[in-house]
Amino acid sequence: NCVFNAFSAYTAIMLNILTIHAMRKTSSLPKSLKTLLLSLAVSDLGVGLLAQPSYIAVMVKHTYFTNTMINVITPLFASASFFSVVAISVDRFLAVHLHLRYQELVTDKRVVFVVISIWVFSAFLTSIWFWISFDGILLVDLLTQSVCYIITGIIYCRIYFTVRRHSDQIQVQEIQVAHNNQTESAAWQRKSAVNTLYVYLVFLVCCLPDYWTRVARLISPQSSALNGLPFYSLTLFFLNSSLNPVIYCWKMRHIRRTIMDTLRNIFRR
């Protein structure tokens, strides 16, 4: 588990640094989506740079210092990643449903405010570790995650049915020459919503085991069967930080091109 986390931390650091550089240089991405994706990439970078080394230290030698480090660092970046995924889903939902009104309502300043709020709220959730019991922290964490899972699940179901309905209308819209620009813009918004759906699905695969492990620990804290399970569920949770950049490169063409150009320049040098 330590060896796997060391490798995963290295890939999370390198891939997210490369992804952040590529996003900053990609001008074709909408600023709102770019800001939210950058927030997710920064939180994933923090997981690889700080959270996973602290986790390895706890597994090597469990002391008060290492335990405090992981209980402070991990919730901060994990919560920021979690809420960034939720914000991305809400942003794509608004882009698909609002169409032309999207740019009026979702401004750059509002998105920046949302990102700052995500990090402030994540820091607040981290700080409660110092003044409430472990069971209280676990209950607050589970309630927050449950609400976010429900919200994102409903949002992506709405996006899925909306995309299916719009895909049936594409041929009719393409006939109307006067609305070609609007049609292309709506098609791009639908495609970006589907691309972010892959981020969400991988997030569920990596994070739900840790969520259900926490639920089991809250229901049966004395169960011996749960002694080693949290170590591996948390490892899978951390793995998500290495997989997100792979999804960006796979599903988002503009980011993929920028990353490939960056890698070519590195190898040439």
N, C-alpha and C positions, 0 to 999 in steps of 0.2 A: 504493500500500500504506500509506503514511503517512497519507494523507487518510482512507482507510477505517478504519484503526485509531483515528484521532482521533475519528471519528464513533461507532465501536463502543465506545470507552472512555467517551464521554459517555452513551450509552444504558445501558451496564453500570452506571455510577455512579447515574444517576437511577432506573432501574428497580429496582435492588437496594435502594436506600434506601427506595423506596416499598414494596417487598415486605417488607423487614424490619419496617417500621412496621406493615404490614397483619398480618403473622404475630404480632407482639406483641399486637395488639388482638383477634385471632381466638381466642376461648375454646373453640370447638368442636373444634379440632384436638387430638389426643392430645399430651400433653407430650413424650413420647419422639420422636414424629415431628416436632413443632414444633422441638425442640432440634436435631435433625439437619438439618432444612431451614434453620434459622437459621445453622448452621455453614456449610452450602453457600452461602447467600446472602452471608455475611460474606466468604468466600473469593472469591466472584465479584465482590464490591465491591472487594476488594483488587486483583484483576486489573485492573479498570477504573481504579482510583485510582492504583496504583503500577506494576504490571507493564507495562501497555500504554504509558504515558508513557515508561518506561525503554526499551521496545522501539522506540518512535518515535525516541528519542534515539540509539540504536545505528544505526538506518537513516540518520539525518541525518548523524551524525559518529561513526565507530567509534573510540573511545578506550579506554584501560585502565579509566578510571572508569566509562564507560557500559557497557562489557562486564562489569565486576564487578557493577554494579547489576543488570543483567538476569539474570546467573547466580546472584544471591542472591535477588532478589525473585520472579522467575518460578517457580522450583522450589518455593518455600514455598507460594504460593497455588495453584499448579497441583496440587501433591501434596495439599493440604488439600481442594481440590475433588474430586479423584479419590477419595480415601479416604472423603469424605463421601458420595459416590454409592454406594460399596461398602457403607458402614454403613447407608444407607437401604434398600438392597436386602436386606441381612441382617435389618434390623428388620421389613420387610414380610413376609419369608419366615417369620419367627417369629410374626408376628401372624396369618398365614393358617393356619399349622400347629398352633400351640399353643392358639388360641382362648382359653378361660377362664384357662389357666395363663400366658398372655402377660403379664398385669398383675402376676403374682407374680414372674416371672423378670426381666422388663424393667422395672426401676424407674427413677425419675428420677435417682437418684444414680449408677446404673450407666451410664445414657446420658450424663450429664455427664462421667463418668470416661472414657468412650469418646471423646467429643468432645475433651477435653483431651489424651488420648493421640494422637489424630489430629494435632493441631497440634504436639505435642512431637516426634512421629515425623517429621512434615514438616520441622520445623526441623532435626532430625538429618540427614535426607537432604540438606538444603540445605547444612549445614556441611561435608559430606564433599567439597564442591567445593574447599575450601581445602587438603586434604591428600592427595588421590589424583589420578591423571591423568585427562584427559578421557575416554579410552577406558574407564577403570575406572568413572567416573561413568555413562557411557552404558550400560555392561553392567549395573550395579546398577539403573539406572532401567528398563531393558528387562525385566530379570528380575522386578522388583517389579510392573510394569504387566502383564506376562504372567500372573502368578499371580492378580492382581486381575481381569483380564478373564475368566480361566477360572472363577473363583469366582462372579462376577456372572452369567456366562452360564449356569452350572449352576443357580444360584438362581432366575433368572427363568424358565428352562425348567420347573423344579419348580413355581413359582408358577402358570405358565400351565396346566399339566396339572391342578393342584389346583383352580384356578378353574373349569376346564371340568367337572371331576367334581362340584364343589359346585353349579354352576349346574343340573346335571341333577337335583339333590336338593332344589332350592328349593321346588317345589310340594309335595313330601312334608312338608318342614319347616313350611311355612306352614299346613298343616292342623292341626298340633299347637299349639293355642292357648297351652298352658303354656310353650312354648319360643319365643314370639314375640320377646321381648327378645333372646334368644340369637341367633335367626335374623337380626334386624335388625343386631345387632352384627357377626355374621360376614359379612353382606352388605356392610356398610360397610368392613370390613377388606379384603375382596376388591376392592372398588371402589378403595380407596386404593392397594392394591398395583398395580392396573392403571394408575392415574394416575402413579405413580412409574415405571412401565415406560416411559412416554413420555419422562420425564427421562433415563432410561438410554439409550433409543434415540437421542435427539438428542445425548447425550454421545458415543455411539459414532461417529455421523456426523462430529462435529467433531473427535474426538480420534484416531480410528484413522489418518487420513492422516499426522498427526505421528508416531504410533507406527511406522508402516511406513517413513516417511522416516528415522527413527533406526535402524531395522533395516538399511536399505539403506546408510546411512553407516557402520555398524559392519562390514558385509560388504565394502563397496567404498569406503573413505574417500577414494580418489584420483579417483573418478569425476567428470568435469566436468559430467555431466548433473544432479548433485545440488547444484550451486552455489547456484542460486536457489530450489530447491524448499522448503528449510526455512523461508524467510521467509513463504511463502504457507501452508504447513501450520500454522505457529505462529499466523498470523493467524486461520485457521479454528478453531484450538484456543481462542483468546481470544474468538471470536465466541460460543462456548458460554455465556459469562458473561452475555451480553445475551439469549440465548434462554431460559435457565432461568426468569426471572421471567415471560416470556410464557406458558410452559407452566403455571406455577402459576396464573396468571390464567385460562387457558383451561380447565384440567381440574379445578381445585379451587374449588368454588362459593363456599365461605365466604371464602376469600382474595380471590376476584374481587369479591364484594360489598363487602368492607372497602376494597379499592383504589378501587372506583367511588365509594363514599361519601367517601373521602379526596379524590379528584379533584374531586368536586362542591363540597366545602367550600373547596378551593383556588381554584377558578374563581369561586365566589361572592364570596370575599374580594377 
